[in-house]
Amino acid sequence: MKKYETVIGLEVHATLATKSKAFCSCSTEFGGEPNTRCCPICTGMPGALPVLNKQVVDYAIAAGLALNCTITKECKFDRKNYFYPDLPKSYQISQLYYPLCRNGSIEIESSEGRKLIGIHEIHMEEDAGKLIHDPTENSTLVDYNRSGIPLLEIVSEPDMRSKEEAIAYLKKLRLILQYLGISNCKMAEGSYRADINLSVRLKGEAKLGTRTEMKNMNSFKAIARAIEEEEKRQIDLLENGKSVVQETRRWDDSKNTSFSMRTKEDASDYRYFPEPDIPPIEISDQWLHIIRERQPELRDEKMARYEKEYDIPTYDAAIITESKFMAQLFEDTVALGSNPKEVANWLIIDLLRLLREEEMDIDEVSFTPSHLCELIEMIEEGTINRTIAKEVFEKMFKDKVDPKEYVENQGLSMVSDSEVIRSEVKKVFADNEKSVSDYKNGKTKAMGFLVGQTMKAMKGKADPSLVNMIVKEMLMN
């Protein structure tokens, strides 16, 4: 078989975390009863005029700076004309001729190593509404709550060559937007979705092949599968002497295949022209300076600082900083005086395990840094042992309990009274005479059993080091 190369470019749509829509004061809150968060402006009523939300521009500039873009000092909006039931004005306010951000880049890391992916442009636009198909009634309803919600469209260069690189790009970009605080990027809510532009060509050829587009993909797993299947489909066509048609395809994840929707449009099909109701935006040096001063520490910088400042391994720093929420939880707990490595262990091992078991997102965690700090203090002070601490941590996670109050109310404080422990050891010895005899006959593993039985008898509340010492002492007598 001939050797082909896959060429991938991605168009990412990220919903901006503004409280109101791009051109009106309607709420952007997710959900709500259909058609309750819309007004004459976002439903395109005659005579209603849009007013630009300044925070949309602030957020777009922040994204452009974080992605190493050149900021267009005078940018404009355009009308993208097309007719679809969920687009009430029959046009979308977007940017074609003068997008706000151009010529950026983002560095990704995959099994192939580090690679720079070009950002062609970032432009602002408004979202469309949502069609709701009801198969039982054989009807389609329209919800305009989403109509007019501000989006950033981030258009990459066709620099990716595999599904692995595409997923690495999407994950890195999502983290940057989340760290900036400009989008929650919740894929399940559609606030972070991607259009895949893909073509194949013979390795070594400079000319791009004919591309197809798969729109509105909102799952990393689905995106990876869609790329893999589209690669195969296009290669099979070329191998059989057929041509790839430039078109938009719909990915059906349940069937693991795509279907042709329509011939791919070009810009001319949308009859773009300047938006007459919104004046040009002039970005001053002062405005840029204000946004630059607000830029937060991003993930790569935070990772490097954690390794140096907190002396934690690269692996730990990488896992903690995969989530802005977890990174903040880590920093806030350390700031209260907890040992960084100890905090990292609780987050990486115990917290992530509970999140998987409960199928929760990290930002749903409700215990506070002070509670985690208190738990770690109780271990260090010898108030509780690690076995009890794990029980308390799970109660903190599930029931939001105060750890100190819970330990006190449940009588979980560690027993360090040697006479109390000695009394329990005597009972264990009496109930397990064979194990005592085995130890004295050279079977030293029997001691571990006796220690375990003592801990069990004391419901895990005894000081393990003291139990070990007393068991050994009594066995030697």
N, C-alpha and C positions, 0 to 999 in steps of 0.2 A: 504493500500500500504506500502511496505517496505520503510524504511527511508534510503535514499541515500545521499552520500556526494560527491560534485563536487570538483575535483582537477584540478587546472589550473596552467600552466606554460606559460610564454610568451617569445618569441624571438623577440626583437625589432631591426629593422634596421634604423639607423639614418644616413642621408647623412651629411658628414662633410663639413663645410663652408670654404674649401680651395679654392684658386683661380684656381689652376690647379689640374689635376687628380692624382690618387694615384701613378702611375708609368710612367707618361709622362707629357708633358707641355701643353696639350690641356685644353681649358677652361672648367670650371664646371658650367658656367652660365646656368640657366634653360631656356629651349626653344631653339629657333634658328631653322633654316631650317634643315631638316633631313640630317644627315651624313655630316655636315659641321664642327663639333667639334670633329673630330677623326683623328687618324694618324696611321701609321703602327704598333705602339706599342699597342694601345688600340683596334685595329681591328685584332690583332694577326697575322700579316704578318710574313712569315718565316724569321728568322735571326734578327728580331727586339728584342732588349733586354730592360727589364724594369729597371727603376731607382727609388728607393723609395723616395717619397716626405716626408721630415723630419717633416713637420708640421702635417702630418697625425699621426705620432707617438706622437708628442707633445699633440695634441688634445686627443688622446686615453689615454695617461697618466693622463691628467687633468680629464677626465671622471672617470678613475679608482680611483683617489684620492678622488674625490667628492663622490664616491659611496663606500668608505671605503674598497677598494680592496687591495689585495697584488699584487704588481707589479713584474712581472717575469723579473729578471735582464738580462737574456739572452733568448730572444724569437726568434722564427723562423716563416717563412711563409711556407705554404704547397700548393700543387695543389689539388683542388677538381675537379675530372673529371666527366663531364656529357655532354651529347650531346643535344643541343637545338639551334634553329635557332638564338636566340638573344645572344648567347655566342660564339663569333667568334673564340676563341682559342680552343673551346671544353673543356676548363677547366677554373676554377676560382681560382685566387690567394687568399687564405684565410689562416686561422690558425686553426689547430686541436690539434696538440700535445703540442705546447708551446704557448698558447694564452697570450697576454700581461698582462691581469688583471684576477685575480681569487678571489673567496671567499669574495665578498662584501655584502653590505646590503643597504636597503633603508627603511625608516620608513614611513608608510602610515597612514592615519586616515580616518575611515569610520564610519557608524552607529554602528558598532561593537566595536569601540574604536581604539586605536593605535595598530599597528602590524608591526613587522619587517619582510620584505620580503628579502629572500636571493638572491644574485646575484651569479650565478654559475661561469660565466666568461664573459669577454668582449674581443672580438677579432676584428682585422682589416681585411678588405677584400675589393674587388672591386665589383662594381655593374655590372650587365649585361646590354645589350641593351634593346630595347623596340620593341615589335611586334605591328604593327598597322593593324587591321583587317578591310578590306573594303568589306562589304557585297554586295554593288552594283556591284563590279567587281569580287566578289567571289575569293578574293585574300588576301594574307597577306604580308605586307611589313615590312622591318626591318630598324629601326633607331638606329645607333650605337653612337649617341651623348652621351647617358648616360653610355655607356660601359667604365669601368675603373674609374668611379667616386668613391671616397673613402667612405666607409661605416664603421660604428661601428655596430657590432652585439652584443647586450646586452642580455644575456641569463639568465633568472631568474630561481630560484629553483621552484619546483611545490608547492608553499606555499599559493597560493590564493584559496579561497573556494567559491567565488561568483563573479558575473559580477561587483558588486559594488566595491569589492576589486581590481579587474583587472583594472577597469577604474581609480580608485584612484591611483594605481601604475603607470599607463601610464601617467596620468596628472602630477604626482609628478616628474617622470623621465623626461618628456618633459621640465618642468620648469627648472630643474637642468641643462640640456643641453643648454637651451636658455640663462640662466644666465651665464653659462661658456662662451657663445659666440662661441661655436664650431659647432652648427647646428641651422638653423632657424626653423627646425621641422615643416615645413608647410605640413600638411597632404594632402591638396588638390594637392600639387605638388609631392607627393610621397616621400618627404624627411624625413618622420617619419611614419613608417608602422610596423605592428605587425603580427606575426604568432601566432595563438592560439593553444596550445597543451592542450587538455581537455580529462579527463576520469572521470568516476563515480565509486563509490564503496559503499558498505554498511557502514553505520556509525559505527565506532569502529574498522573496519578492518585496518590492517597496510599495507597490500599488495595493490599496485596501480592497478587500472583497466587498460584495454587496451585503449590506447589513440588514438585520431585522431588529425589531424592538419589542420587548415584553414589558408591559407597563404595570405600575402600582404594585410592585412586589414588596411585601412587608414581613418577610421571615427569612432569616439567614439560611436556614436549611432549604427552604423552597428556592431561594436564589441560587444556591449551589447546585441543586438538582436541575433547575431550569437551564443554567449555563451548560452543564454536562450534556443534557439531552439535545439542546440546540446545536452544540458543537457536532454531535453525532449526526443529527438530521442534515445539516448543511454539507458535511463531508460526504455523507451517503449520496446526496444529490449530485455533487461534483464528480464523485467516483463513477456515477452512472451516466455521465454526460449531460446532466440536466443543469439548469441555472437556478440560482437562489433569487427569489423575488423579494424586492424591498417592500416590507409590509410590517404591520403591527400584529402581533400574535398574543393570544391570551393563554396564560399558563394555568393548567388545571392540576393542582398538586395531588389531588386524590387519585388521579389517573396517571400521574407522572408523564404528562405529555402536554403539548401546546397546540392551539388551533388558530388558524388565520382569522383575523377580525376584519381587517380592511387594508387596502393598499396604503403604504406609508406616505403621509403628507410631507410636503416641503414647506418652507416658510411662506412661499408665495401663495399657497393654498389658504393660508389664514388671513390674507389681505391686511397685514399689519399697517397701522398708521398711527401717528402721534396722538396720545390721549389729550383731547382738547380741554378737559375739565380739571386737569391737575398741572400746575405750573412746573417748570424745571426745578430741580433741587440743586442748590449750590452748597457744596461741602467745603467749608472754610478750614484753614490750618488749625484754628482754635478748636473747632468742632472735633477734628481728628485727634488733637492733643488730649482733649477731655476723654475721648473713648480709649485712647492708648493708656492713660493714667488709670482707667478703671479695669483694664485687662487683668484677670486673675492668673494665678499660677496654674499652668496646664499640666496634664498627666506626666509627660516626659520629664519636665522640670521637677515635679513633685517626687517622682521615683528617685531621681538622682539625689535630691535633698534627703529623702528618708534614709538611703543607704549611708550617706555621710553623717547626717546629724543624729540619727537614732541608732546607727550601727546595726541595721537589720539586713539580712541577706537580700540579694536581688530578687529571688523568687518571692519572698514575703512582700517586698515593696511592690512587685508587679501585680500580685493578687489584690492587695489592699487598694491600690490606685485604679483598679479596673472599674471601680464605682466611686463617683464623687461623694456619695452618701457615706460609704464605708471609710473613705479617706478622712472625711470630716469627723466621723465617730472615733477613728483611731487618734487623730490629732487632739481632739477635745479630751479624750481619756488620758492621754499622755500628759497633757497640760495640767491635769489635776494631780499629777505626781506618780502615776503608775509606770512601771517598767515597760519600755516600748516593745521588747521581745515578748513579754508576757501578754500584753494587749494584742499583739499580732497573732499569737497562738490561739487566743480565745476567738478572735474574729475569723481566722482562716480555717480552723478545725471545727470548732463547735457551732459558731454562727452559720457558716456555710452549710454544715450538715443539717441543721434545723430548717434552714431555708429550703433545701432540697426536699426534705421530708414533708414540709407543710406546703410546698409548691407556692412559695411567696417570693415577691421581689424584695430586694434589699431595702428599698425606700419605704417598705411597710413596717420595718422594725420600729418598735415603740419604746424600748428601754433606753434610758439616758446614759450618757457618759459617766455621770456621777454614780449611777448604780453599778456599772461595770467596774469603776474604780473602787467602790466599796467592797465588791466581791473579791477583787484581787488583794485588797488590804487584809481581809479576813483570812485569806490563805496564808499571807506572809506573816501575820501575827499569830498564826496557829489556832485561830478560833474555829476553823473548819478545815478538813482535809480536801484533797482534790476530788475525791469521789462524791462527797457531799456538795462540793462547789459545782459540779456538773449538774446535780439535781437542782440546785438553786438557780443556776444560769438558765436552765430550761423553763423554770417557773417565771423568771424575769422575762424571758422571750414570749411565753405563751399567755401569761396572766398579768404581766406588768407589775409584779410584786416588788416591794422594797426589800433588797436582800437581807439587810440587818434585821428588819422586823420579822421577816419570814424565818430566819434562823432562830431567832429568839422565841417566836410563837410556836414553832414546831419542835423546839428542844433539840436542835441539830448541832449545838456547839460541841467541839471536840473534847473528849475526856482525856485529861492529862494527869489524872490522879493515879499514881503508880499502884497504890493499894487496891483501888477499884479494879484496875486492869489485872493485877495479880490474882485477885479473887476469881475473875472470869477465866483466867488461864488455868487455874486449879480445876475448875468445873470441866473445861475442855479436855484437860489431861485425863480426868476421871472417866469421861465419856469416850475417850479415844486411846485406851491403854495400849492397843496394838501399835499405833503410830509412835507413841512414846518409846515403846520397846524397839521398834524398827530403827529409830534414830540412834538409840544407845548401842544398837548392833551394827552401826556404820552406814545405815541408809539415811544420809543427811537430807535428802529431799523431803523426808517426813516433816521436817521443821516448817517448811513452807505451807504444808497442809494444816498444821496446828496453828500457825499464824493466821491463815485464812479463816479457820473455824472460830478463832477468837474475834477477829474483825466482824464476822457474821453475827456472832452472839451479841456483840456490842453495836450492831446495826450500822457498822461503818463509821461510828463516831469516835473511835479510839485513835490516839496518835500512833500512826503505823510504826514510826521509828522506836517508840517506847514499847510497843507490843513486841516487836522483834527482839529488843534487848531483854525484856522480861522472860519471853519464851525460851530464849537461848540460855539465860541464866538458870532458869528452873530445870531445863533439860540437863544441864551440867551437874546438877546436884544429885 
